[in-house]
Amino acid sequence: MMIDLDRHRRGLGRRLLRHAEETLLARYASIRLESFADNAAANSFYEACGWRHGDRLEGEGPTKVE
């Protein structure tokens, strides 16, 4: 999920994330979000939206966090 940089700070990301959460939680008992570990801006955004850090996901490519 990404919002163009020139559209940041307008609430669009929160609305899009909330819609995705509501849509998925209507169908599944739990959902998981993954982000790149080094993407401090995205991780801060998700934390501000109520998500919390989980495990580091090691594998091929950049490290992700759950």
C-alpha positions in Angstrom: 0.0 0.0 0.0 1.4 3.4 -0.9 0.1 6.9 -1.3 2.0 9.3 -3.6 4.3 11.6 -1.7 2.5 14.7 -2.8 -0.7 13.3 -1.2 0.8 12.4 2.2 -0.6 13.9 5.4 -4.2 14.1 4.1 -5.6 11.1 5.8 -5.8 9.0 2.6 -3.4 6.3 3.9 -5.4 5.9 7.1 -8.6 5.6 5.2 -7.2 3.1 2.8 -5.7 1.0 5.6 -8.9 1.1 7.6 -10.9 0.0 4.6 -8.4 -2.9 4.0 -8.6 -3.9 7.6 -12.4 -3.9 7.7 -12.7 -5.8 4.5 -10.2 -8.5 5.5 -11.5 -8.8 9.1 -15.0 -9.4 7.8 -13.7 -12.5 6.2 -10.8 -13.6 8.4 -10.4 -13.9 12.1 -6.9 -12.3 12.1 -4.8 -10.5 9.6 -1.0 -9.9 9.3 0.8 -6.9 7.9 4.4 -7.1 6.6 6.7 -4.1 6.0 10.3 -3.7 5.2 12.3 -3.5 8.4 14.3 -0.4 7.2 11.2 1.6 6.1 11.0 3.7 9.3 8.3 6.0 7.8 5.9 3.2 6.9 6.6 1.4 10.2 5.9 4.6 12.2 2.7 5.1 10.2 1.5 1.5 10.9 2.3 1.9 14.6 0.3 5.2 14.7 -2.6 3.3 13.2 -2.6 0.7 16.0 -0.4 -2.0 14.6 2.5 -3.3 16.7 5.8 -4.8 15.7 6.1 -8.6 15.6 8.8 -10.9 14.4 11.5 -10.1 11.9 11.0 -12.2 8.8 14.4 -13.3 7.4 14.7 -14.7 3.9 15.6 -13.8 0.4 15.7 -10.1 -0.2 15.4 -7.2 2.3 14.4 -8.1 5.8 10.8 -7.6 6.6 8.9 -7.2 9.9 5.6 -8.6 10.9 
